């Protein structure tokens, strides 16, 4: 009942957010001029959760709003000049990957959508060498030509205008280079004042000379955009490109002694523009965020390859980097710490390991070896049960997967209550911020509306679909189960139906289903995987104890008035070609 209450609350609260944040045409009520290459992603992120919520079971108006806002925000940023041909003109995949998961969710909402299919192919063409107006791909060296890329091709030269908006913010980060004239780099975390024009001119010249030409691991997140085209079309060229590009970075790792270099120069040589150093590249081992911008894109690419091949050795690149960081650990006051960065002085900025990517790795592979990695690095996982006060305020509502992961281990009795309470808190905090917002639109930051959005479905997505949700920066939503309402011929849970996946494994899942309507029955189609990539092998009902053979990607469940059912579902994972699809009209029970 509380699950359905939260769904209905978000259905109602969405309208208040739309009214506050947008004009009648859907454009965001914010600055009239935007010139920075950064910030476009934030516009999309304000509404990214809407199509995800619709996939869960949000109302039809949620789908309509999500679709309308993608179009409106694309038009708005086209007028600003940061989008052309419906794609960002030239920025990095840290930011592309934050916003373009929007179109993956839209495609899942409407699998036959011709516009989504057309866009998917056009966007992919910009990265696989088929768009002469966006020559991002170097086929000879099997590399993307710049960390900054998009519909205008590689951006080899950046300007003051490109950086002006974020200069005050970047002044709070460590300096991007260790040999900036007039600085003392004895502390590897030293900073420089980007707001000082003379200092900024030096930094800008160094960025353009050393960072903007050649390939970086961050670009591996482009694999999800190309996989998106594969899910629409099934064309082998997209699959082949993803596998080849992933292998190219594996080759770079192997040539560099097991560590991924964070920069490959214009001719494909490691450290070509950085005096042979494998560190110091754009969004690399040192600046601005460090190791996560190496490991996360490699896991995104590996997960895309796994989806298309069923071969979990595709995850080895990410595994190898997590293992190497763990090898470099040291104890600080008895606590294991891993390095977040590498620079001229070696490894530095040691921190507690972050379980986020370990949890995703374990989920994707369902292998004992990855579970052992998690257990070795995090032997005491009792703190995983804790919930942040307001996880919905982070980006487009990233729900931490730690409580869910512990629940899947059978060790988190407070999980269900925690999902409901934390989701409700996030909704209420967002509405409070929305009600208190009287800022001047001309002063609003690019991320202004994100923490005011009360549509925060990710906790319920984890609960109902048996997944930690998508890797936020570019990951496709991979699940054990998804749902379809046959009466309304749409994705998501039918009205009055609630679901909770209580276990997932390499060969199955257990799900509890409830029909809260005391008068009417409900039919529900369960799909094996987010893209029909899995296959059911058996169905066991808890109420009757029947175990039935099952084949195929779909299963219809009939729920009588006020009834509940627990199903133990056998699965073969990654056995079917994944695709954006709807269940056929007639699906066997």
Secondary structure, DSSP 8 states (H G I E B T S, - for coil): -HHHHHHHHHHHHHHHHHHHHB-TTS-BSS-S----SSSHHHHHHTTHHHHHHHHHT--HHHHHHHHHHHHHHHHHHHHHTSEETTEESSB-HHHHHHHTHHHHHHHHH-TT-HHHHHHHHHHHHHHHT--TT---EETTTTEES-SSBSTT-------HHHHGGGHHHHTTS--S-S--TT---SSTT----TTSHHHHHHHHHHHHHHTSSSB-GGGGGHHHHHHHHHHHH--HHHHHHHHHHHHHHHHHHHHTTTS--S-B-TTS-BTTTTTT-SS--TTSSSSSS-THHHHHHHHHHHHHHHHHH--GGGGHHHHHHHHHHHHT-EEETTEEEEEEEEETTEEEEEE---HHHHHHHHHHH--HHHHHHHHHHTS--GGGG---TTGGGSTTT---SHHHHHHHTT--TTHHHHHHHHHHHHHHHHHHHHHT----GGG--TTTTGGG-----HHHHHHHHTS----TTT-----SEEEEETTTTEES--TTEEEEEEEEETTEEEEEEEE--SS--EEEEEEESTTS-SEEEEEEETTT--EEE--SSEEEEEE-TT-EEEEEEEEETT-S--------S----
